[in-house]
Amino acid sequence: MFLQKAGWAIAACVLFCANLALAQVTSISGVVIGEDGKPLRDAVIKIERMDIKGHYTVKSGKRGDYYHGGLPLGTYDVTVEVNGKVMDAVRGVRTTTGESRPTNFNLQEVKQRQDALAKAAESGTFTQEQARQLTPEQRAALERNARERQAHGAKMKALNDVFNAGMEAFQAKQWELAIESFKKAGEVDPSQKAVWQNLAEAQVQLAMTRSGPERESTFNLAFETFQKWVSIDPTSASAHDRYGLALARARKYAEAQVELQKATELDPTQAGRYFYNLGAELVNGGQYEAAAAMFQKAIELTPTYAEAHYQYAVCLSAKMTIAADGKVVAPPGLREELLKYLELAPAGPNAQAAKDMLALVDAQLQTHYVNPNAPPPAAKKPKKK
């Protein structure tokens, strides 16, 4: 009898201990919604016990749901990761006996909050709710960014003020005033290529109004400015193109071709235009032989460049001669260049001039002089029969 009662006591004790052990086990579960608003499968849920060391991991199912049972009672941090990146976390989850309260993650709402917070950070204006979400580190970073934005804004205002003043002076052809303003802009921000570009162009224009040593020294200042522009924008074909034309205006034709060759290498699609413009500068300088070579180069690089064909023809026309019989003798290639221009641009700006030149080439010139003011010859009297 005693042994039977003892057996019952032992059984009751084992059952009590088992129930007590079961009472100490709990679970964490929930649902993960992706940024697209749909249940997210295979999100990694990490469960970290905070009071006693413990680490548990589970993945969400096809409905976005997850469950991890057999957890000891305690306090946990629960995070969700997607592609190795932590997307959201719930801190201090306290587990209890019985059915646990779901720990859900809605990544669409998280993204919306983050986007709104980023937009607020740009303006520096936060709602009370957004301000509560900021950590001390985030607040410090935002204050630092606000100071930097303020300083940058002040710098940009100063830059815009002097740059705009320079552009107004440039448009009014007040070259010295434009140069002064662009120099100030360069002091505010030396990294702005537009500043050096316009400063160089203003210096070139000023040089064109001067003569002698002043002209040469002003051109040299412009060349230094072009080199600054090239140094901060070395892949700019435009910088080398404009630099080359400035050298041509200073009659430094060999150096000009070097710069235009660099522009061609950087932007082959505009190669014909670069050498055409140099040809135009050479024409303005009375260098017709050299200009013809540049127009030929432009045609070689861009065979369909109609105006290059016409200008080359104009250069060739200077070599026309008149034979003893009064017929115009055209140099080789003149007729072909005019015909090519009319083929490429039958209604181009120089179409009529090209037709007139062709007519002249084919004309038989009058070789004796007639006085337009001389009286008409007397009429012959009829003979008597």
DAFEN-V409441 format. One record per pair of residues at least 6 apart in sequence whose C-alpha atoms are under 6 Angstrom apart, sorted by sequence separation. I is the first residue (numbers start at 0). J is the second residue. D is the distance in Angstrom with one decimal. If there is no record, write none. Layout:
# DAFEN-V409441
{{I:J:D} {I:J:D}}
This chain:
# DAFEN-V409441
{{32:38:4.5} {33:39:5.0} {47:53:5.9} {59:65:4.6} {79:85:5.9} {80:86:5.5} {119:125:5.5} {321:327:4.6} {32:39:5.3} {47:54:4.8} {79:86:5.8} {263:270:4.7} {320:327:5.9} {321:328:5.6} {31:39:5.7} {46:54:5.9} {79:87:5.6} {169:177:5.3} {206:214:4.8} {247:255:5.5} {282:290:5.8} {320:328:5.1} {46:55:5.0} {78:87:5.8} {168:177:4.9} {229:238:6.0} {246:255:5.2} {281:290:5.1} {319:328:5.7} {45:55:6.0} {78:88:4.1} {319:329:4.9} {45:56:4.7} {77:88:5.6} {206:217:5.2} {319:330:5.9} {44:56:5.7} {77:89:5.2} {165:177:4.2} {206:218:5.6} {243:255:4.1} {278:290:4.3} {44:57:5.3} {76:89:5.9} {181:194:5.9} {294:307:5.4} {44:58:5.8} {76:90:4.5} {43:58:4.7} {76:91:5.4} {165:180:4.8} {243:258:5.0} {278:293:5.0} {42:58:5.5} {75:91:5.3} {165:181:5.6} {243:259:5.6} {278:294:5.8} {337:353:5.8} {41:58:5.2} {42:59:5.3} {74:91:5.6} {75:92:4.9} {181:198:5.6} {225:242:6.0} {294:311:5.5} {41:59:4.9} {74:92:5.4} {203:221:5.9} {315:333:6.0} {40:59:5.3} {74:93:4.4} {161:180:5.4} {162:181:5.9} {202:221:5.2} {239:258:5.2} {240:259:5.4} {274:293:5.5} {275:294:5.5} {40:60:5.2} {73:93:5.9} {178:198:5.7} {291:311:5.5} {40:61:4.8} {73:94:5.7} {312:333:5.3} {72:94:5.5} {162:184:5.7} {199:221:4.8} {240:262:5.6} {275:297:5.5} {40:63:5.0} {161:184:5.7} {239:262:5.3} {274:297:5.3} {291:314:5.8} {38:62:5.4} {39:63:4.6} {312:336:5.6} {38:63:4.5} {49:74:5.6} {199:224:5.4} {48:74:5.8} {49:75:5.4} {158:184:5.4} {199:225:5.8} {236:262:4.3} {271:297:4.0} {48:75:4.4} {174:201:5.6} {47:75:5.3} {308:336:5.5} {47:76:5.2} {236:265:5.4} {271:300:5.3} {46:76:5.9} {236:266:6.0} {271:301:5.0} {46:77:4.7} {174:205:5.7} {309:340:5.8} {31:63:4.9} {45:77:5.7} {308:340:5.7} {30:63:5.3} {45:78:5.3} {195:228:5.4} {327:360:5.6} {30:64:4.2} {44:78:5.8} {29:64:5.7} {44:79:4.7} {305:340:5.2} {29:65:5.6} {43:79:5.6} {192:228:5.7} {28:65:5.4} {43:80:5.1} {326:363:4.7} {28:66:4.2} {42:80:5.9} {305:343:5.7} {325:363:5.9} {326:364:5.7} {27:66:6.0} {42:81:5.4} {325:364:4.9} {27:67:5.5} {26:67:5.6} {325:366:5.7} {26:68:4.2} {25:69:5.7} {26:70:5.4} {24:69:5.4} {25:70:5.0} {24:70:5.4} {25:71:5.9} {24:71:4.8} {25:72:5.9} {23:71:5.9} {24:72:5.9} {23:72:5.6} {25:96:5.9} {36:107:5.6} {29:101:4.7} {31:103:6.0} {34:106:4.9} {28:101:5.3} {29:102:4.8} {30:103:4.9} {31:104:4.7} {32:105:4.6} {33:106:5.0} {34:107:3.8} {28:102:6.0} {29:103:4.6} {31:105:5.9} {32:106:5.8} {33:107:5.8}}
